[in-house]
Amino acid sequence: FIEVDGGQNGVIEATDNGQLLKYQNYWRGIYFTRCDNIKVRNISFLNMYVRSNGDSNGYCTGINFDNVGPDCSVEVCYFTYAFSGLYAYFQGTTGSNLTFSNNKTLYCADLMVLGDGNAGSKWNGVTISGNYYDHSEVWGDAANRVHAEGIHLYAVNSSASSINGVMIDSNYFGPYTSGIHTTAHIYLDGNIIGSPLITN
């Protein structure tokens, strides 16, 4: 069991990382690999990479879940200038019960991404609710084809891969979220199973 709770003022911040700043480094605010029963809440992930149009760098994330196990949640977190608030991928068939709720992203390409890491991978149970996503326009330039999707779920490595039991509910997509290469605010790619979309 791993719990990271920022309390009232928890902050993880890159203070000088970005296209016009001193450093142009790829990094993550928190990185989990091969863990289960993870809870992250009440943390602000600020300025992971302050990106401008035309920049080919900047693929930093607030939180990375790398092949994690069951029962993971990210709640009441705030993300600015990251490629994605949460980027998660799974391998095998043991992944289940991911909750991403009541989070806010500004100037991020994606609110959250969940995808299969290899053929035949399965994840069961995803709840994405009550999140706020706006100002992804800094990722939408013609030179660098970043697909700013908002919510992106994919199970594409084989026909046996799947994400099951999906619920996407009551998320807000602001007016500044349509870039040149945006596919959809909610992009479900491959074998996604459930009745996922309600009142977004």
Phi, psi and chi 1 to 4 in degrees:
 res  aa     phi    psi   chi1   chi2   chi3   chi4
   1 PHE       -  130.4  -67.2   84.4      -      -
   2 ILE  -130.3  125.2  -58.9  172.6      -      -
   3 GLU  -128.1  127.1 -177.9  168.8   -4.6      -
   4 VAL  -120.7  109.8 -176.5      -      -      -
   5 ASP  -123.4  117.9 -169.0  -30.5      -      -
   6 GLY   -79.5   -3.7      -      -      -      -
   7 GLY    65.4 -136.3      -      -      -      -
   8 GLN   -85.6  -22.1  -66.4 -175.3  -13.5      -
   9 ASN  -146.2   37.5   56.8    1.3      -      -
  10 GLY   -71.6  129.1      -      -      -      -
  11 VAL  -137.5  134.1  173.4      -      -      -
  12 ILE  -120.4  120.2  -65.2  174.4      -      -
  13 GLU  -137.2  138.0 -177.8  176.4    6.9      -
  14 ALA   -93.6  117.2      -      -      -      -
  15 THR   -88.8  -14.5   56.6      -      -      -
  16 ASP  -154.0   46.9 -156.0    6.4      -      -
  17 ASN  -123.0  117.8 -162.2   40.9      -      -
  18 GLY   167.8  173.8      -      -      -      -
  19 GLN   -56.6  -44.7 -179.0 -178.0   15.7      -
  20 LEU  -103.8   13.8  -56.5  177.8      -      -
  21 LEU  -106.2 -174.8  -59.3  176.0      -      -
  22 LYS   -66.9  -40.1 -176.7  175.4 -179.3  179.0
  23 TYR  -114.7  150.3  -57.7  103.1      -      -
  24 GLN  -129.3   66.6  -68.0   79.0   44.3      -
  25 ASN  -103.9  146.8  -67.4  -29.1      -      -
  26 TYR   -92.9  125.6  170.3   74.1      -      -
  27 TRP  -158.2  172.8   73.3  -62.6      -      -
  28 ARG  -125.7  148.3  -61.7   97.4  160.0 -179.8
  29 GLY   -65.7  -51.0      -      -      -      -
  30 ILE  -136.3  135.8  -56.5  178.5      -      -
  31 TYR  -124.2  121.5 -177.2   84.9      -      -
  32 PHE  -114.1  135.0  -62.9   94.0      -      -
  33 THR  -136.9  133.2 -176.7      -      -      -
  34 ARG    53.0   47.1  -66.3  174.9  173.7   81.3
  35 CYS  -119.5  165.5  -52.3      -      -      -
  36 ASP  -142.3  171.9   55.8   33.0      -      -
  37 ASN    51.5   60.4  -68.7  -80.0      -      -
  38 ILE  -105.4  134.4  -59.0  165.2      -      -
  39 LYS  -129.6  123.5  -65.9 -177.6  179.6  179.5
  40 VAL  -123.7  129.1 -178.4      -      -      -
  41 ARG  -155.6  155.7   57.7 -173.3  -69.0  111.6
  42 ASN    59.6   43.0  -60.9  -40.8      -      -
  43 ILE  -128.9  138.6  -59.6  176.6      -      -
  44 SER   -99.7  124.3  -66.4      -      -      -
  45 PHE  -105.7  104.5  -63.7   83.5      -      -
  46 LEU  -110.8  134.5  -55.2  180.0      -      -
  47 ASN    53.9   48.4  -58.4  -28.8      -      -
  48 MET   -56.0  -43.4  -61.6  -71.0  100.1      -
  49 TYR  -156.4  110.5 -174.9   93.8      -      -
  50 VAL   -78.8  100.1 -179.7      -      -      -
  51 ARG   -98.8  147.1 -174.9 -177.5 -170.9  -85.0
  52 SER  -122.0  160.7  -58.3      -      -      -
  53 ASN   -58.0  140.1  -75.9  -19.9      -      -
  54 GLY    91.2   -0.6      -      -      -      -
  55 ASP   -89.3  130.5 -170.7    0.9      -      -
  56 SER   -91.6   -0.4   60.0      -      -      -
  57 ASN  -100.6 -167.8  -62.6  -52.8      -      -
  58 GLY    99.3   18.5      -      -      -      -
  59 TYR   -86.1   55.9  -68.5   90.6      -      -
  60 CYS   -95.4  149.4  -60.8      -      -      -
  61 THR  -125.1  153.3   55.6      -      -      -
  62 GLY   -68.7  -54.1      -      -      -      -
  63 ILE  -131.2  133.8  -59.1  169.6      -      -
  64 ASN  -116.2  124.3 -127.2  109.6      -      -
  65 PHE  -105.8  112.5  -74.6  167.2      -      -
  66 ASP  -110.5  103.7  175.6    0.4      -      -
  67 ASN    54.9   49.3 -163.0   18.9      -      -
  68 VAL   -85.6  164.2  -62.6      -      -      -
  69 GLY   -95.1 -155.6      -      -      -      -
  70 PRO   -74.5  160.4   26.5  -34.1      -      -
  71 ASP    64.7   72.0  -60.1  -40.3      -      -
  72 CYS  -125.1  140.6  -59.1      -      -      -
  73 SER  -144.3  145.7   64.4      -      -      -
  74 VAL  -129.5  119.0  176.3      -      -      -
  75 GLU  -140.2  141.6  -61.2  178.6  -82.1      -
  76 VAL    55.4   46.4 -160.5      -      -      -
  77 CYS  -112.6  158.4  -70.4      -      -      -
  78 TYR  -127.3  130.3  175.4   52.6      -      -
  79 PHE  -126.8  133.1  -55.0   90.5      -      -
  80 THR  -130.7  144.5   66.1      -      -      -
  81 TYR    47.9   58.2  -75.7  103.3      -      -
  82 ALA  -128.8  153.2      -      -      -      -
  83 PHE   -59.4  -42.7  172.1   70.4      -      -
  84 SER  -148.2  142.5 -177.6      -      -      -
  85 GLY   -60.5  -55.6      -      -      -      -
  86 LEU  -122.0  130.9  170.1   66.5      -      -
  87 TYR  -122.4  118.7 -166.7   95.5      -      -
  88 ALA  -131.7  136.8      -      -      -      -
  89 TYR  -137.4  153.9   69.7   94.0      -      -
  90 PHE  -130.9  152.9   56.7   94.7      -      -
  91 GLN  -133.5  148.7  -63.1  177.0  -17.4      -
  92 GLY    81.3 -159.1      -      -      -      -
  93 THR  -126.4   16.5   59.6      -      -      -
  94 THR   -96.7   -7.2   60.2      -      -      -
  95 GLY   -74.1  135.1      -      -      -      -
  96 SER  -161.6  153.1   61.5      -      -      -
  97 ASN    62.4   74.8  -59.2  -30.4      -      -
  98 LEU  -106.3  129.1  171.4   65.7      -      -
  99 THR  -120.1  127.6  -60.7      -      -      -
 100 PHE  -129.6  103.4 -171.8   83.1      -      -
 101 SER  -144.5  146.3   64.2      -      -      -
 102 ASN    58.6   37.7  -59.9  -48.2      -      -
 103 ASN  -105.5  164.8  -57.8  -69.9      -      -
 104 LYS  -136.1  133.1 -178.8  176.5 -177.7  178.5
 105 THR  -124.0  137.6   61.7      -      -      -
 106 LEU  -130.7  136.2  -67.6  176.4      -      -
 107 TYR    59.3   37.7  -56.7  104.1      -      -
 108 CYS  -117.3  145.4  -62.3      -      -      -
 109 ALA   -66.8  -44.6      -      -      -      -
 110 ASP  -126.5  144.9  -64.6  -43.1      -      -
 111 LEU   -68.2  -54.9  177.8   66.4      -      -
 112 MET  -157.2  152.5   63.8   88.5   63.6      -
 113 VAL  -131.8  135.3  178.8      -      -      -
 114 LEU  -134.8  126.7  172.8   66.5      -      -
 115 GLY  -151.2  160.8      -      -      -      -
 116 ASP   -78.5  137.4   60.4  -31.6      -      -
 117 GLY   -90.0  -19.1      -      -      -      -
 118 ASN  -157.3  175.5   59.4   10.2      -      -
 119 ALA   -64.9  137.4      -      -      -      -
 120 GLY    81.4    6.7      -      -      -      -
 121 SER   -72.5  144.3  -63.1      -      -      -
 122 LYS  -135.9  138.1  -61.3 -178.4 -174.5  -62.9
 123 TRP  -126.3  133.3 -173.2  -80.5      -      -
 124 ASN  -118.6  116.6  -63.6  -67.3      -      -
 125 GLY    95.2  102.9      -      -      -      -
 126 VAL  -135.8  125.8 -179.0      -      -      -
 127 THR  -121.9  121.5  -60.2      -      -      -
 128 ILE  -125.3  108.5  -55.4  166.4      -      -
 129 SER  -148.2  146.2   65.1      -      -      -
 130 GLY    67.8   24.4      -      -      -      -
 131 ASN   -96.2  160.5  -59.8  -70.1      -      -
 132 TYR  -124.3  129.7 -179.2   99.6      -      -
 133 TYR  -137.1  122.9  168.2   72.7      -      -
 134 ASP  -156.9  164.3 -156.8    2.3      -      -
 135 HIS    58.9   56.7  -75.5  -71.4      -      -
 136 SER   -94.1    7.5   61.4      -      -      -
 137 GLU   -65.6  -22.2   70.3  -88.8   19.3      -
 138 VAL   -69.5  -11.2  -62.4      -      -      -
 139 TRP   -98.9    2.0  -62.6   85.8      -      -
 140 GLY  -103.3   31.1      -      -      -      -
 141 ASP   -84.0  161.1   58.5  -77.3      -      -
 142 ALA   -72.6  -31.2      -      -      -      -
 143 ALA   -70.8  -34.8      -      -      -      -
 144 ASN  -122.7  113.6  -62.4  -72.5      -      -
 145 ARG   -84.4   70.1  -61.6 -178.5  174.7 -132.9
 146 VAL   -83.3  123.6  176.2      -      -      -
 147 HIS   -89.1   94.8  -72.5 -100.9      -      -
 148 ALA   -78.8  102.8      -      -      -      -
 149 GLU  -104.6  -12.8  -45.5  -63.0    2.6      -
 150 GLY    79.6  -94.9      -      -      -      -
 151 ILE  -108.3  126.4  -64.9  168.4      -      -
 152 HIS  -132.1  114.9 -175.5 -172.7      -      -
 153 LEU  -115.0  133.1  -53.5 -177.5      -      -
 154 TYR  -141.3  140.8   63.6   89.7      -      -
 155 ALA  -139.1   86.8      -      -      -      -
 156 VAL  -127.4   -4.2  -62.6      -      -      -
 157 ASN   -73.0  -20.6  -83.7  -72.0      -      -
 158 SER  -165.6  168.3   76.2      -      -      -
 159 SER   -67.8  -15.7   59.9      -      -      -
 160 ALA   -86.4  -11.5      -      -      -      -
 161 SER   -76.1  147.3  -68.0      -      -      -
 162 SER  -160.9  155.2   64.4      -      -      -
 163 ILE  -120.5  120.4  -60.6  174.9      -      -
 164 ASN  -114.6  153.9  -54.2  -75.9      -      -
 165 GLY    66.1   52.1      -      -      -      -
 166 VAL   -92.7  134.4  175.4      -      -      -
 167 MET  -132.7  119.6  177.6   61.3   69.6      -
 168 ILE  -121.9  111.6  -58.8  174.0      -      -
 169 ASP  -141.2  132.0  179.0   32.6      -      -
 170 SER    60.2   40.5  -57.8      -      -      -
 171 ASN   -97.6  146.3  -60.4  -75.0      -      -
 172 TYR  -108.8  127.1  175.4   80.6      -      -
 173 PHE  -113.2  114.7  -61.1   89.6      -      -
 174 GLY   -74.1  178.6      -      -      -      -
 175 PRO   -75.7  -11.8   26.6  -34.3      -      -
 176 TYR  -111.5   52.1  -57.6  102.0      -      -
 177 THR  -127.5   13.9   54.5      -      -      -
 178 SER  -111.3  100.7  -65.2      -      -      -
 179 GLY   -93.3  178.1      -      -      -      -
 180 ILE   -60.7  -36.4  -64.9  171.8      -      -
 181 HIS  -111.8   22.4  -55.2  -65.1      -      -
 182 THR   -71.2  127.1  -61.8      -      -      -
 183 THR   -84.0  -49.3  -57.2      -      -      -
 184 ALA  -166.2  154.9      -      -      -      -
 185 HIS   -64.7  -35.2  -72.3  108.5      -      -
 186 ILE  -123.3  111.6  -59.7  173.5      -      -
 187 TYR  -115.4  110.5 -177.3   25.9      -      -
 188 LEU  -108.4  113.5  -52.7  179.4      -      -
 189 ASP  -119.9  119.7 -172.7   10.0      -      -
 190 GLY    95.3 -145.5      -      -      -      -
 191 ASN   -90.2   81.9 -166.7   16.5      -      -
 192 ILE  -107.1  121.8  -47.4  -62.8      -      -
 193 ILE  -117.3  129.4  -58.0  169.8      -      -
 194 GLY   148.7 -171.7      -      -      -      -
 195 SER  -116.3   78.6  -59.7      -      -      -
 196 PRO   -83.6  -25.2   27.2  -31.4      -      -
 197 LEU  -109.0  117.1  -53.0  179.9      -      -
 198 ILE  -138.7  121.7  -59.8  177.3      -      -
 199 THR    47.3   50.3   63.7      -      -      -
 200 ASN   -95.0      -  -68.0  -77.8      -      -
